[in-house]
Amino acid sequence: MCSKTFPNQFAHLYLRPLMEELQEKELRLLENASSIFMRYGIKSVNMDDMAKHLSMSKKTLYQYVKDKEDLVNKVVTLFTDNEHLHVKGILEKGYNAIEESLEIMKWVSNVLQNVHPSVIYDLQKYHPEVALRLNKRQEETICGSILHNLKKGQKEGLYRKDFYPEIIAKVYAARIDQMLRELIYPLEQFKLSDIYKEIFKYHIHGVASPAGLEHLKEKMKSIKL
C-alpha cells in the first residue's frame, strides 16, 4: 500500500545512501576479515570462528558473502586492489629509482610483518582459483613496478646499464615468489619481513651503479633495517 504512494522517480535518492552504507560496512568487514586471516592463517579460521572474531552472527556474515570461498576471494581482491593503488601512488611521487625501491621495500616489509606464514600455502592448497587470480594480479603489479624501476634507474645512471631489465625483473620477482610459496627458510628462525629485506638488499646492491651505491648508502642512514 505504501509503495503506491511512494514516487518511483525519487527512489534512488533514498536507496543510494543505504547502498553506500552497505558498501562501507562490507569494506570494513573485509578489512577486518583480512586481518584475521593474516593473523591466524586461512585454513584454521572457519566461518563460525570468523563470525565470532567479527562480533557478529554467522547469519549476518552470510548477508555479505556466500561462503568461505567467496569471503577469501573478496579479501584477496581487496588486498590486491590496495596493493596496486599503493604501489601506483609510490611510482607517481617522482622519486628517483633508489628512493622508489626503498619506499616500496618499506611498505612491503610492513605488510609482511603481519602475515601468518601459512597464508600463501593455505591459499594455494584450499583456494587454488583465488590463488591463481592473486598470482596474475601480483605479476602485473609487482613485475610491472620492478621493470619500471629498473629501466628508470638505468636512465638516471643509478643502476648499471650492463643487464637486461626484463630478465632481472623476472629473477627478482621469482625470488620473492619462492620466498612466499615454498617456505624454504626456517620461519621459526626468520620472519618473512626479514627474509624479504635481505632479498631486497641483495637485489639492489646487484643492480646499482657506483653512483647508485653512494646514493643508497646515504638513504640507508635514515632507514632502520
N, C-alpha and C positions, 0 to 999 in steps of 0.2 A: 504493500500500500504506500509506504514511504517512497519507494522507487518511482512511483507515478508522479510525485510532486517534486522530485529531485532533477533539475535540468541536466541532461546528459552532457551538454556542451561545456559545463563547468566542472565535470567530474575530475578532470586532470588536475585542477587546482587543489583538490583535496587528496588525490591519490599520490601526487608527486612527493609531498613531504613524508607520507607514510612509506613510500618506496625508498626514499633516501635514508630514512631512519632504519629500515630493514637492512639496506646495504651497509650502513655504518655498523650495525650490530653484527652482521655476518663478517665484516672485516675484522672487528675486534675479536670475534670468536676464532677466526682462522689464525690471527696473530698469536692468541693465547694457546691454541692447539699446537701451533708450530713450536712454541717454547717448550711445551710438554713433551713433544716428540724429540726435540733436540736434547732434552734433559734425560729422558728415560729410554730413548730408542723407540722404534715403531712397533715391532712385534710385541713387546712387553706391555703395551698400552692397548687394552680393548675398549670398546665403546662405553661399557659401564665405567671403566676407570676414567675415560676422558670426560664423561658427564660429571663425575664426582670432582675431578680436577677443575672443571669449568664452573662448578657450583650451579649446575642445572640438571633437570631431569633428562633421562635419555629420550623421552618423548619430545622435549623441546629441542634437543640436539638434532633429532631427525627431521625437524622442520627446516633445517638448513642444509643437511646432507642426506643422501640416500642410504649410505653405508660407509664402512671404514675406507673402502677403496675410493669412494667419492671424496671423503674427507682428506685422505692423503693426497689425492690428485689436486684438490683445491689449495691445500697448504703448499705443495711443491710449486704450483703455478704462481701463487703469491710470492714465494721466495724468489723464483727466477725473475719475475717482473721487477721486484725490488732490487735484485742484483743487477739487472740490466740498467735500470734507472740510475743506480748509484755509480756504476762504472761509467756510464754515459756522462753523468754530472762531473766526474773527475776529469774525463777527457776534454770536456768543454771549458775547463777553468784556465787553460792557457799555460799550464806548467810545461817546463822542458821535460825531456824523456826520463831523466833520472828522477826528478821530483814526482812525475806522474807515476812511475813504477813504485816509488816509496809510498805514495798515497794509497795506491791500490793494495800494496802489501799490508799496510796498517789496517785497512778495512777488512781484508780477508782474514788476517790474524785475529782480529776482534771477533769475527763471526765464528771462526773455528774454536775459539776458547769455550764456546757454549755448545759445541756439537758432541753428542754422545758417540763414542767410537763405532757403535753398531748401526748407526742410522743408514749409511750408504749400503751396507751389507743387507740390512732388512729390506730396504727399498728394492734392491736388485732381486732378492730371493722371493719376496712375498708380493711385490707390486711391480713386476717387470715392465709392464706397459708404461707405467708412470716413470719408471727409471729411464726408459728409452726417450721419453719426451724431455726429461730433465737433461739427459746427455746431449740431445740435439740442441736444446736452447743454450746450454752452457758452452757448447762448442762454438756457437755463433758469438756469444758474449765474450768468453774468455779467450778463445783463439783469435777472435777478431781484434780484441783490445791489445793482445800481445803483439800481433803482427803490426798493428798500427803504431805501437810504441817502438818496436824495433826499427821500422822504416823512419820514424820521426827522429830517433836517436842517431841514426846514420847521417841523416841530412844535417843535424845540428853539430855533428862531429863529436858527440858524446859517446857514441858506440863505434866500434871498429867497422870498417867497410868490407872486410875480407870474409864475410859469411853471408849465406842466403837467408834472409829474414823468414821466408816461407817454411824453410826446413827447421830453423831454430825455434820458431813459434810452436810447431808441432811437437818438437822434442820437449820443450818446457811444459807445454800443456799435458803431454803424456806422463811426465814425472809427477805432476800434481794429481792427475787422474789415477795413477798407480798408487800414490800415497793414500788416496781415499778408498779405492776399490779393494786392494789386496791386503791391506793392513800388514805389510811386511815388516813394519817396525814394532818393537815391543811397547805397546801403549801403556803398560804398567810402568814403563821407564820414561817414555817421552810423551808429551802432549802433541796433539795434531797441530796446534798453532806453532809449537817449537820446531816440529819437523818441516812445516811449510816455510818458516823463516830461514831455515838452513838451506832448503832448496832454492829459495829466492836469492840468498846471498851467493850461492854457487853460480846461479844463472847470471846475476848482474855483474859479478866480477869477471865472468867469462866473456861477456859481450862489450863491456865498457872499454873505451879508448883511454890512453893516458890522461887526457883532459877530463874524460868522464869519471875516471877513478879519483882524480883530485876533487872534483865536484861532489862525488859520492861521499868521500871522506869528510868533507865539510858538513854535508847534510846529515850524516850519520851521528855527528856530535850532539845533535839536538833530539835524536830518536833513541829511545831505550829498547834494545832488542835482547 
